[in-house]
Amino acid sequence: MHAIRVHQVGGPEVLRYESVERPSPGAGQALVQLEATGINFLEVYQRTGLYHVPLPFTPG
């Protein structure tokens, strides 16, 4: 499985496409395959450091 990950704050150049471990759904949960996802402006703030979140994180 692959994901876009952010390991440090900055511009679009800090976005990394990398392999990640496939999550295991818990009881009453389902794992779905996404074909596309959206990014909203809050995640741009997170990437640039204007809104602090623990790093690394996966936007979307």
N, C-alpha and C positions, 0 to 999 in steps of 0.2 A: 504494500500500500504506500502511496506517496502523499505528501502534504506540503503546502507552502508554510515555512516556519520563520519566525523572527527571533534571532538570538541576541540582537543589540538594537538600540534605537538608531534611527537615521532615515534616509530617503529610501526610494524604491530599491536601491542597490543592496539593502540588507535583507531583502526577501530571498529565502533559499528554498529550492525545490529539492526535497530529500525523502528518503525512505523512512517510514515510521512503522512501529509495531501495530498490527491490526488489533483494535480493542475487542475484548470479549464482552458481549452483552450480559447483564445480570438478569436475575429473575424478573419477568414482566417487561423486559426491554427487547428491542429489536435492533439489529445492525442493518443499515440501508446503504446502498451504493449511490453516491452522488455523481451526476454527470457534470454539474456546474453549481457554483455557489456565488452569492453576491458579497460584496464588501461595502460596508457603509462608512460614513465619515468618522464615526467613533473609532473604528479600527485604524484609520489613517492617523488620528490623534495618538492612539496607542503606539503605533510604529514609530512616530516621530518623537515620542517621549512627553507629549503634552498631557497625556492621561496615563498615569503610571499603572502598569500591570506587571506581574512577575514574568520574568524571561526564563526560558523561551516560551513563546505562545504561538498558537495556530489561529490566524485570523479567519473570519468567515463563520 
